[in-house]
Amino acid sequence: MSLQDSLTELLRPAVENAGFFLEQVLISNPGNHQILTCVIDGPKPLNLDEVTVVSRLISELLDETELISGAFTLEVTSPGVDRPLTQRRHWEKNVSRLITMVMHDGSLLTARLTELRDVDAVFIENIKGRMKTHTIVLANIKKAHVEVEFSRKDDN
């Protein structure tokens, strides 16, 4: 088992018991110093206090283990806005957001996620002032991510 897998196995239960999700553990070695990055998510966007709580929890676990030796820097972060939507909870968290999807047939759609159902999702697209509704089976989506909206105007 790799160091990354061992750390994930060590940290995941504690992070999940605290109400968060351990998305990824990354280890980098710039020069002769290790950086351990833990990507954490939650059912809602994380605030600074929550990141601090998880950082302390992870730090305590790392202090008790011998998996990492020597000096290292711990970075705890949340996923960036460019994170792909790969799990159902990613979709649930982003209802009402603008999503760009690449379908398995190669087509591209950018539309607002309005509803998430068992196996499909409903999107609404504004084309020249006319609303068009799409119901898309999630399995037909090859990859998807949230579009950043700086000044969102709700469609009424």
Contact map, one row per residue, 1 for C-alpha under 8 A:
111011000000000000000000000000000000000000000000000000000000000000000000000000000000000000000000000000000000000000000000000000000000000000000000000000000000
111111000000000000000000000000000000000000000000000000000000000000000000000000000000000000000000000000000000000000000000000000000000000000000000000000000000
111111100000000000000000000000000000000000000000000000000000000000100000000000000000000000000000000000000000000000000000000000000000000000000000000000000000
011111110000000000000000111000000000000000000000000000000000000000000000000000000000000000000000000000000000000000000000000000000000000000000000000000000000
111111111000000000000000000000000000000000000000000000000000000000000000000000000000000000000000000000000000000000000000000000000000000000000000000000000000
111111111100000000000000000000000000000000000000000000000000000000100000000000000000000000000000000000000000000000000000000000000000000000000000000000000000
001111111110000000000000100000000000000000000000000000000000000000100000000000000000000000000000000000000000000000000000000000000000000000000000000000000000
000111111111000000000101100000000000000000000000000000000000000000000000000000000000000000000000000000000000000000000000000000000000000000000000000000000000
000011111111100000000000000000000000000000000000000000000000000000000000000000000000000000000000000000000000000000000000000000000000000000000000000000000000
000001111111110000000000000000000000000000000000000000000000100000000000000000000000000000000000000000000000000000000000000000000000000000000000000000000000
000000111111111000000100000000000000000000000000000000000100100000000000000000000000000000000000000000000000000000000000000000000000000000000000000000000000
000000011111111100001100000000000000000000000000000000000000000000000000000000000000000000000000000000000000000000000000000000000000000000000000000000000000
000000001111111110000000000000000000000000000000000000000000000000000000000000000000000000000000000000000000000000000000000000000000000000000000000000000000
000000000111111111000000000000000000000000000000000000001000000000000000000000000000000000000000000000000000000000000000000000000000000000000000000000000000
000000000011111111111100000000000000000000000000000001001100000000000000000000000000000000000000000000000000000000000000000000000000000000000000000000000000
000000000001111111111100000000000000000000000000000000000000000000000000000000000000000000000000000000000000000000000000000000000000000000000000000000000000
000000000000111111110000000000000000000000000000000000000000000000000000000000000000000000000000000000000000000000000000000000000000000000000000000000000000
000000000000011111110000000000000000000000000000000001000000000000000000000000000000000000000000000000000000000000000000000000000000000000000000000000000000
000000000000001111111000000000000000000001000000000000000000000000000000000000000000000000000000000000000000000000000000000000000000000000000000000000000000
000000000000001111111100000000000000000111100000000000000000000000000000000000000000000000000000000000000000000000000000000000000000000000000000000000000000
000000000001001100111110000000000000000111000000000000000000000000000000000000000000000000000000000000000000000000000000000000000000000000000000000000000000
000000010011001100011111100000000000011110000000000000000000000000000000000000000000000000000000000000000000000000000000000000000000000000000000000000000000
000000000000000000001111100000000000011110000000000000000000000000000000000000100000000000000000000000000000000000000000000000000000000000000000000000000000
000000010000000000000111110000000000011100000000000000000000000000000000000000000000000000000000000000000000000000000000000000000000000000000000000000000000
000100110000000000000111111000000001111000000000000000000000000000000000000000000000000000000000000000000000000000000000000000000000000000000000000000000000
000100000000000000000001111100000001110000000000000000000000000000000000000000000000000000000000000000000000000000000000000000000000000000000000000000000000
000100000000000000000000111110000111100000000000000000000000000000000000000000000000000000000000000000000000000000000000000000000000000000000000000000000000
000000000000000000000000011111000111000000000000000000000000000000000000000000000000000000000000000000000000000000000000000000000000000000000000000000000000
000000000000000000000000001111111110000000000000000000000000000000000000000000000000000000000000000000000000000000000000000000000000000000000000000000000000
000000000000000000000000000111111110000000000000000000000000000000000000000000000000000000000000000000000000000000000000000000000000000000000000000000000000
000000000000000000000000000011111000000000000000000000000000000000000000000000000000000000000000000000000000000000000000000000000000000000000000000000000000
000000000000000000000000000011111100000000000000000000000000000000000000000000000000000000000000000000000000000000000000000000000000000000000000000000000000
000000000000000000000000000011111110000000000000000000000000000000000011100000000000000000000000000000000000000000000000000000000000000000000000000000000000
000000000000000000000000001111011111000000000000000000000000000000000011100000000000000000000000000000000000000000000000000000000000000000000000000000000000
000000000000000000000000001111001111100000000000000000000000000000000001111000000000000000000000000000000000000000000000000000000000000000000000000000000000
000000000000000000000000111100000111110000000000000000000000000000000001111000000000000000000000000000000000000000000000000000000000000000000000000000000000
000000000000000000000000111000000011111000000000000000000000000000000000011110000000000000000000000000000000000000000000000000000000000000000000000000000000
000000000000000000000111110000000001111100000000000000000000000000000000011110000000000000000000000000000000000000000000000000000000000000000000000000000000
000000000000000000000111100000000000111110000000000000000000000000000000000111100000000000000000000000000000000000000000000000000000000000000000000000000000
000000000000000000011111000000000000011111000000000000000000000000000000000111100000000000000000000000000000000000000000000000000000000000000000000000000000
000000000000000000011110000000000000001111111100000000000000000000000000000001100000000000000000000000000000000000000000000000000000000000000000000000000000
000000000000000000111000000000000000000111111100000000000000000000000000000000000000000000000000000000000000000000000000000000000000000000000000000000000000
000000000000000000010000000000000000000011111000000000000000000000000000000000000000000010001000000000000000000000000000000000000000000000000000000000000000
000000000000000000000000000000000000000011111100000000000000000000000000000000000000000000001000000000000000000000000000000000000000000000000000000000000000
000000000000000000000000000000000000000011111110000000000000000000000000000000000000000000000000000000000000000000000000000000000000000000000000000000000000
000000000000000000000000000000000000000011011111011000000000000000000000000001000000000000000000000000000000000000000000000000000000000000000000000000000000
000000000000000000000000000000000000000000001111111000000000000000000000000000000000000000000000000000000000000000000000000000000000000000000000000000000000
000000000000000000000000000000000000000000000111111100000000000000000000000000000000000000000000000000000000000000000000000000000000000000000000000000000000
000000000000000000000000000000000000000000000011111110000000000000000000000000000000000000000000000000000000000000000000000000000000000000000000000000000000
000000000000000000000000000000000000000000000111111111000000000000000000000000000000000000000000000000000000000000000000000000000000000000000000000000000000
000000000000000000000000000000000000000000000111111111100000000000000000000110000000000000000000000000000000000000000000000000000000000000000000000000000000
000000000000000000000000000000000000000000000001111111110000000000000000000000000000000000000000000000000000000000000000000000000000000000000000000000000000
000000000000000000000000000000000000000000000000111111111000000000000000000000000000000000000000000000000000000000000000000000000000000000000000000000000000
000000000000001001000000000000000000000000000000011111111100000000000000000100000000000000000000000000000000000000000000000000000000000000000000000000000000
000000000000000000000000000000000000000000000000001111111110000000000000001100000000000000000000000000000000000000000000000000000000000000000000000000000000
000000000000000000000000000000000000000000000000000111111111000000000000000000000000000000000000000000000000000000000000000000000000000000000000000000000000
000000000000011000000000000000000000000000000000000011111111100000000000000000000000000000000000000000000000000000000000000000000000000000000000000000000000
000000000010001000000000000000000000000000000000000001111111110000000000000000000000000000000000000000000000000000000000000000000000000000000000000000000000
000000000000000000000000000000000000000000000000000000111111111000000000010000000000000000000000000000000000000000000000000000000000000000000000000000000000
000000000000000000000000000000000000000000000000000000011111111100000000000000000000000000000000000000000000000000000000000000000000000000000000000000000000
000000000110000000000000000000000000000000000000000000001111111110000000000000000000000000000000000000000000000000000000000000000000000000000000000000000000
000000000000000000000000000000000000000000000000000000000111111111110000000000000000000000000000000000000000000000000000000000000000000000000000000000000000
000000000000000000000000000000000000000000000000000000000011111111000000000000000000000000000000000000000000000000000000000000000000000000000000000000000000
000000000000000000000000000000000000000000000000000000000001111111000000000000000000000000000000000000000000000000000000000000000000000000000000000000000000
000000000000000000000000000000000000000000000000000000000000111111110000000000000000000000000000000000000000000000000000000000000000000000000000000000000000
000000000000000000000000000000000000000000000000000000000000011111111000000000000000000000000000000000000000000000000000000000000000000000000000000000000000
001001100000000000000000000000000000000000000000000000000000010011111000000000000000000000000000000000000000000000000000000000000000000000000000000000000000
000000000000000000000000000000000000000000000000000000000000010011111100000000000000000000000000000000000000000000000000000000000000000000000000000000000000
000000000000000000000000000000000000000000000000000000000000000001111110000000000000000000000000000000000000000000000000000000000000000000000000000000000000
000000000000000000000000000000000000000000000000000000000000000000011111000000000000000000000000000000000000000000000000000000000000000000000000000000000000
000000000000000000000000000000001100000000000000000000000000000000001111100000000000000000000000000000000000000000000000000000000000000000000000000000000000
000000000000000000000000000000001111000000000000000000000000000000000111110000000000000000000000000000000000000000000000000000000000000000000000000000000000
000000000000000000000000000000001111000000000000000000000000000000000011111000000000000000000000000000000000000000000000000000000000000000000000000000000000
000000000000000000000000000000000011110000000000000000000010000000000001111100000000000000000000000000000000000000000000000000000000000000000000000000000000
000000000000000000000000000000000011110000000000000000100000000000000000111110000000000000000000000000000000000000000000000000000000000000000000000000000000
000000000000000000000000000000000000111100000000001001100000000000000000011111000000000000000000000000000000000000000000000000000000000000000000000000000000
000000000000000000000000000000000000111100000000001000000000000000000000001111100000000000000000000000000000000000000000000000000000000000000000000000000000
000000000000000000000000000000000000001110000100000000000000000000000000000111110000000000000000000000000000000000000000000000000000000000000000000000000000
000000000000000000000010000000000000001110000000000000000000000000000000000011111110000000000000000000000000000000000000000000000000000000000000000000000000
000000000000000000000000000000000000000000000000000000000000000000000000000001111110000000000000000000000000000000000000000000000000000000000000000000000000
000000000000000000000000000000000000000000000000000000000000000000000000000000111110000000000000000000000000000000000000000000000000000000000000111100000000
000000000000000000000000000000000000000000000000000000000000000000000000000000111111000000000000000000000000000000000000000000000000000000000000111000000000
000000000000000000000000000000000000000000000000000000000000000000000000000000111111100000000000000000000000000000000000000000000000000000000000110000000000
000000000000000000000000000000000000000000000000000000000000000000000000000000000111110000000000000000000000000000000000000000000000000000000011110000000000
000000000000000000000000000000000000000000000000000000000000000000000000000000000011111101100000000000000000000000000000000000000000000000000011110000000000
000000000000000000000000000000000000000000000000000000000000000000000000000000000001111101000000000000000000000000000000000000000000000000000011000000000000
000000000000000000000000000000000000000000000000000000000000000000000000000000000000111111100000000000000000000000000000000000000000000000000000000000000000
000000000000000000000000000000000000000000000000000000000000000000000000000000000000111111110000000000000000000000000000000000000000000000000000000000000000
000000000000000000000000000000000000000000100000000000000000000000000000000000000000001111111000000000000000000000000000000000000000000000000000000000000000
000000000000000000000000000000000000000000000000000000000000000000000000000000000000111111111100000000000000000000000000000000000000000000000000000000000000
000000000000000000000000000000000000000000000000000000000000000000000000000000000000101111111110000000000000000000010000000000000000000000000000000000000000
000000000000000000000000000000000000000000000000000000000000000000000000000000000000000111111110000000000000000000010000000000000000000000000000000000000000
000000000000000000000000000000000000000000110000000000000000000000000000000000000000000011111110000000000000000000000000000000000000000000000000000000000000
000000000000000000000000000000000000000000000000000000000000000000000000000000000000000001111111100000000000000010000000000000000000000000000000010000000000
000000000000000000000000000000000000000000000000000000000000000000000000000000000000000000111111100000000000000111110000000000000000000000000000000000000000
000000000000000000000000000000000000000000000000000000000000000000000000000000000000000000000111110000000000000111100000000000000000000000000000000000000000
000000000000000000000000000000000000000000000000000000000000000000000000000000000000000000000111111000000000000111000000000000000000000000000000011000000000
000000000000000000000000000000000000000000000000000000000000000000000000000000000000000000000001111100000000011110000000000000000000000000000000011110000000
000000000000000000000000000000000000000000000000000000000000000000000000000000000000000000000000111110000000011110000000000000000000000000000001111000000000
000000000000000000000000000000000000000000000000000000000000000000000000000000000000000000000000011111000001111000000000000000000000000000000001111000000000
000000000000000000000000000000000000000000000000000000000000000000000000000000000000000000000000001111100001110000000000000000000000000000001111100000000000
000000000000000000000000000000000000000000000000000000000000000000000000000000000000000000000000000111110111100000000000000000000000000000001111000000000000
000000000000000000000000000000000000000000000000000000000000000000000000000000000000000000000000000011111111100000000000000000000000000000011110000000000000
000000000000000000000000000000000000000000000000000000000000000000000000000000000000000000000000000001111110000000000000000000000000000000011100000000000000
000000000000000000000000000000000000000000000000000000000000000000000000000000000000000000000000000000111110000000000000000000000000000000000000000000000000
000000000000000000000000000000000000000000000000000000000000000000000000000000000000000000000000000001111111000000000000000000000000000000000000000000000000
000000000000000000000000000000000000000000000000000000000000000000000000000000000000000000000000000001111111100000000000000000000000000000000000000000000000
000000000000000000000000000000000000000000000000000000000000000000000000000000000000000000000000000111100111110000000000000000000000000000000000000000000000
000000000000000000000000000000000000000000000000000000000000000000000000000000000000000000000000000111100011111000000000000000000000000000000000000000000000
000000000000000000000000000000000000000000000000000000000000000000000000000000000000000000000000011110000001111100000000000010000000000000000000000000000000
000000000000000000000000000000000000000000000000000000000000000000000000000000000000000000000000011100000000111110000000001111000000000000000000000000000000
000000000000000000000000000000000000000000000000000000000000000000000000000000000000000000000011111000000000011111000000001110000000000000000000000000000000
000000000000000000000000000000000000000000000000000000000000000000000000000000000000000000000111111000000000001111110000111100000000000000000000000000000000
000000000000000000000000000000000000000000000000000000000000000000000000000000000000000000000011100000000000000111110000111100000000000000000000000000000000
000000000000000000000000000000000000000000000000000000000000000000000000000000000000000000000011000000000000000011111000111000000000000000000000000000000000
000000000000000000000000000000000000000000000000000000000000000000000000000000000000000000110010000000000000000011111101110000000000000000000000000000000000
000000000000000000000000000000000000000000000000000000000000000000000000000000000000000000000000000000000000000000111111110000000000000000000000000000000000
000000000000000000000000000000000000000000000000000000000000000000000000000000000000000000000000000000000000000000011111000000000000000000000000000000000000
000000000000000000000000000000000000000000000000000000000000000000000000000000000000000000000000000000000000000000001111100000000000000011100000000000000000
000000000000000000000000000000000000000000000000000000000000000000000000000000000000000000000000000000000000000000011111110000000000001111100000000000000000
000000000000000000000000000000000000000000000000000000000000000000000000000000000000000000000000000000000000000011111011111000000000001111000000000000000000
000000000000000000000000000000000000000000000000000000000000000000000000000000000000000000000000000000000000000011111001111100000000111100000000000000000000
000000000000000000000000000000000000000000000000000000000000000000000000000000000000000000000000000000000000001111100000111110000000111100000000000000000000
000000000000000000000000000000000000000000000000000000000000000000000000000000000000000000000000000000000000001111000000011111000011110000000000000000000000
000000000000000000000000000000000000000000000000000000000000000000000000000000000000000000000000000000000000011100000000001111100011110000000000000000000000
000000000000000000000000000000000000000000000000000000000000000000000000000000000000000000000000000000000000001000000000000111111111000000000000000000000000
000000000000000000000000000000000000000000000000000000000000000000000000000000000000000000000000000000000000000000000000000011111111000000000000000000000000
000000000000000000000000000000000000000000000000000000000000000000000000000000000000000000000000000000000000000000000000000001111100000000000000000000000000
000000000000000000000000000000000000000000000000000000000000000000000000000000000000000000000000000000000000000000000000000001111110000000000000000000000000
000000000000000000000000000000000000000000000000000000000000000000000000000000000000000000000000000000000000000000000000000001111111000000000000000000000000
000000000000000000000000000000000000000000000000000000000000000000000000000000000000000000000000000000000000000000000000000111101111100000000000000000000000
000000000000000000000000000000000000000000000000000000000000000000000000000000000000000000000000000000000000000000000000000111100111110000000000000000000000
000000000000000000000000000000000000000000000000000000000000000000000000000000000000000000000000000000000000000000000000011110000011111000000000000000000000
000000000000000000000000000000000000000000000000000000000000000000000000000000000000000000000000000000000000000000000000011110000001111100000000000000000000
000000000000000000000000000000000000000000000000000000000000000000000000000000000000000000000000000000000000000000000001111000000000111110000000000000000000
000000000000000000000000000000000000000000000000000000000000000000000000000000000000000000000000000000000000000000000001111000000000011111010000000000000000
000000000000000000000000000000000000000000000000000000000000000000000000000000000000000000000000000000000000000000000011100000000000001111111000000000000000
000000000000000000000000000000000000000000000000000000000000000000000000000000000000000000000000000000000000000000000011100000000000000111111000000000000000
000000000000000000000000000000000000000000000000000000000000000000000000000000000000000000000000000000000000000000000011000000000000000011111100000000000000
000000000000000000000000000000000000000000000000000000000000000000000000000000000000000000000000000000110000000000000000000000000000000111111100000000000000
000000000000000000000000000000000000000000000000000000000000000000000000000000000000000000000000000011110000000000000000000000000000000011111111000000000000
000000000000000000000000000000000000000000000000000000000000000000000000000000000000000000000000000011110000000000000000000000000000000000111111000000000000
000000000000000000000000000000000000000000000000000000000000000000000000000000000001110000000000000011100000000000000000000000000000000000001111100000000000
000000000000000000000000000000000000000000000000000000000000000000000000000000000001110000000000001111000000000000000000000000000000000000001111110000000000
000000000000000000000000000000000000000000000000000000000000000000000000000000001111100000000000001110000000000000000000000000000000000000000011111000000000
000000000000000000000000000000000000000000000000000000000000000000000000000000001111100000000100111100000000000000000000000000000000000000000001111100000000
000000000000000000000000000000000000000000000000000000000000000000000000000000001100000000000000111100000000000000000000000000000000000000000000111110000000
000000000000000000000000000000000000000000000000000000000000000000000000000000001000000000000000010000000000000000000000000000000000000000000000011111000000
000000000000000000000000000000000000000000000000000000000000000000000000000000000000000000000000010000000000000000000000000000000000000000000000001111110000
000000000000000000000000000000000000000000000000000000000000000000000000000000000000000000000000000000000000000000000000000000000000000000000000000111110000
000000000000000000000000000000000000000000000000000000000000000000000000000000000000000000000000000000000000000000000000000000000000000000000000000011111000
000000000000000000000000000000000000000000000000000000000000000000000000000000000000000000000000000000000000000000000000000000000000000000000000000011111100
000000000000000000000000000000000000000000000000000000000000000000000000000000000000000000000000000000000000000000000000000000000000000000000000000000111110
000000000000000000000000000000000000000000000000000000000000000000000000000000000000000000000000000000000000000000000000000000000000000000000000000000011111
000000000000000000000000000000000000000000000000000000000000000000000000000000000000000000000000000000000000000000000000000000000000000000000000000000001111
000000000000000000000000000000000000000000000000000000000000000000000000000000000000000000000000000000000000000000000000000000000000000000000000000000000111
